[in-house]
């Protein structure tokens, strides 16, 4: 059953921002190797639906494992290439991907780590996107929080790592859904 609040949603998103770990791929905590990339069931098909609707899809992810020294930027890029290939195998594509490699307690102050809106604004500018009605989909509140600055709608997909506080906040300020399929159904107006 889908649990959504009464938050007003635009009839048609102009861009969909997706989190990576726990949203479109299984969260293995500090993914560092391409063979660890496994799509969550239904994720590629949901992205295909967004693609077919002509709406840009942009990945925005925090990757603190780089700052922690658990893996390198090259490791991240190889894993990302595997994700892109798996999506392509299913007929899906991302229009852009942005990541924050920082963790303030390891790498110093950072302006791009979610919940900051910097990477989202950067994607809108660099990809020349219409940012008037963005949609944010993720498994943590920080994935949705930029909607307060940028507008749009947010959809929280609780995972094993989602706190009750995040779920409660999403129920009050956004939407809580069981899967990316449900989030896309609602975002595209199919309930």
Secondary structure by P-SEA (a helix, b strand, c coil): ccccccccccccccbbbbbccccccccccccccccccccccaaaaaaaaaaaacbbbbbbbbccccccccccaaaaaaaaaaaaaaaaaacccccbbbbbccccccccccccccccaaaaaaaaaaacccccbbbbbcccccccccccccbbbbbbbccccccaaaaaaaaacbbbbccaaaaaaaaaccc
